[in-house]
Every structure is written in structure tokens, then in C-alpha cells.
Amino acid sequence: QVQLVESGGGSVRSGGSLRLSCVASGLNVRDYVIAWFRQTPKTEREGVSCIRPSTGDTHFSDDVKDRFRISADYSKRTVYLHMNNLNPEDSGVYYCAVLVILESGNVKIETILSRHDAEFDARGLGTQVTVSS
């Protein structure tokens, strides 16, 4: 059973930076995508970024593409979301989700962030990010 655990959230001022981590356990497959989403009580779930560690393919939402970076340590089954120049609108609970790609699967990285939670194989509980002005 795959389990995801996020960490690295916290409180920062506008312009600050945070690095979130998503560690996957029980993920014994060669190919998968890990995506980051964020949610607040007032907004709908929003896709932030995703990465396919086996190929290095990445994708970002328009809102963060010039400020965030995503990376992966394939051997450790860990994905990092590097968030820079944060603003209050970036506040929320950030969680990661994993989509396992089967041998015959043909996944377009740019479609991942628009998928519903139910389409992923597992997700974490999230980590809180608070950005104050």
C-alpha cells in the first residue's frame, strides 16, 4: 500500500521561500507521477506542479511557473517543491498525490494537474503553508 507524507510547511512573510517534501513509501514501481495540490477553505483544490521522476518531465500551473521549482530523488522516492517569492495567495494546505503509470500507459504530463483526486493512487494528508503580508 502506497503512503505519502508531506513536510516542510510553515509560516513565512511575503517574498519568503519554503521547500516542501513528499516521501512515498510502498511505491515499488518504476514509473509514476507525483503532483502537488493546494487547498484553502475558501478555494477549490488547485493543481500546483507535478513531476515524472523517471523522465524528468515537469509541469507547473501558470500562477507558480516563474516562482516554484520541482525536483525528485528517484532512489529515495521523494519529491521536493521549492517555493520562492511566496505571497499570501499561496497560503493553503499543500498535499501530494501519486499516479502510477503502467507499462502500457501513455500519460501527458500537462494533463496531470487537472485530474481529480479519485484518479490518483494515493495522496497525503498535507502540510500547512501560511504566507503573511
C-alpha positions in Angstrom: 0.0 0.0 0.0 1.4 3.4 -1.0 1.6 6.1 1.6 2.6 9.7 1.1 3.8 12.0 3.8 4.4 15.7 3.3 6.6 18.0 5.4 8.2 21.4 5.2 5.3 23.7 5.6 5.3 26.7 7.9 4.7 30.4 8.2 6.7 32.9 6.2 6.4 36.6 5.1 5.7 37.7 1.6 8.8 37.1 -0.6 10.0 34.2 1.5 10.7 30.7 0.5 9.8 27.2 1.6 10.8 23.7 0.5 8.1 21.0 0.8 8.9 17.3 0.7 6.7 14.4 -0.3 8.0 11.0 0.7 6.4 7.9 -0.8 6.6 4.5 1.0 5.4 1.3 -0.6 5.9 2.7 -4.1 7.5 -0.3 -5.7 7.0 0.7 -9.4 9.3 2.1 -12.0 7.2 4.8 -13.4 4.9 7.3 -11.7 3.9 10.9 -11.4 3.8 12.9 -8.2 1.7 16.0 -8.2 1.3 18.8 -5.7 -2.1 20.4 -5.0 -3.1 23.1 -2.6 -6.4 23.9 -1.0 -7.9 26.5 1.3 -11.4 26.6 3.0 -12.4 29.3 0.5 -11.0 28.0 -2.7 -11.3 24.8 -4.7 -8.4 22.4 -5.0 -5.7 23.8 -7.2 -3.0 21.9 -9.0 0.4 23.4 -8.4 3.1 21.3 -10.0 3.9 17.7 -11.0 6.9 15.6 -11.9 7.6 12.2 -13.6 10.8 11.2 -11.9 11.7 8.5 -14.5 11.8 11.0 -17.3 12.3 14.3 -15.6 9.1 15.8 -17.2 7.6 18.5 -15.1 4.6 20.8 -15.3 3.5 23.9 -13.4 0.4 26.0 -13.1 0.6 29.4 -14.6 0.4 31.0 -11.2 3.6 29.4 -9.9 5.7 28.6 -13.0 8.0 31.5 -12.6 8.5 31.1 -8.8 8.3 27.4 -8.0 10.6 24.5 -8.9 10.1 20.8 -8.5 12.7 18.1 -8.2 12.9 14.4 -7.3 15.2 12.0 -5.7 14.2 8.8 -7.5 16.2 6.5 -5.2 14.5 7.9 -2.1 11.1 8.1 -3.7 11.0 11.8 -2.6 9.8 14.8 -4.4 10.6 18.4 -3.4 8.6 21.5 -4.2 10.8 24.6 -4.0 8.6 27.6 -3.4 10.1 31.1 -3.9 8.8 34.6 -3.7 5.8 33.5 -1.8 2.7 35.7 -1.5 -0.4 35.4 0.7 -2.4 33.9 -2.1 0.0 30.9 -1.9 -1.3 30.0 1.6 -3.1 26.8 2.0 -2.8 23.1 2.7 -0.4 21.5 0.2 -0.6 17.8 -0.4 0.9 15.4 -2.8 -0.6 12.6 -4.8 0.8 9.8 -6.8 -0.3 8.4 -10.1 1.2 5.0 -11.0 1.9 4.6 -14.7 1.5 1.1 -16.1 3.8 -0.3 -18.8 1.3 0.5 -21.5 0.3 3.8 -20.1 0.6 7.0 -22.1 0.4 9.9 -19.8 0.7 13.5 -20.8 2.4 15.5 -18.0 0.4 18.6 -18.8 -2.9 16.8 -18.0 -2.0 15.6 -14.5 -2.9 18.8 -12.6 -6.5 18.7 -14.0 -7.2 15.2 -12.8 -9.5 14.6 -9.8 -8.2 13.1 -6.5 -10.0 9.8 -7.3 -7.8 9.3 -10.3 -4.7 9.1 -8.2 -3.5 6.0 -6.4 -2.8 7.7 -3.1 -2.5 11.1 -1.5 -1.0 12.5 1.6 -2.7 14.5 4.4 -1.0 17.7 3.6 1.2 20.4 5.2 0.1 23.9 6.0 1.7 26.9 4.3 0.9 30.3 5.6 2.2 33.5 4.0 1.7 36.8 5.7 1.9 40.2 4.1 
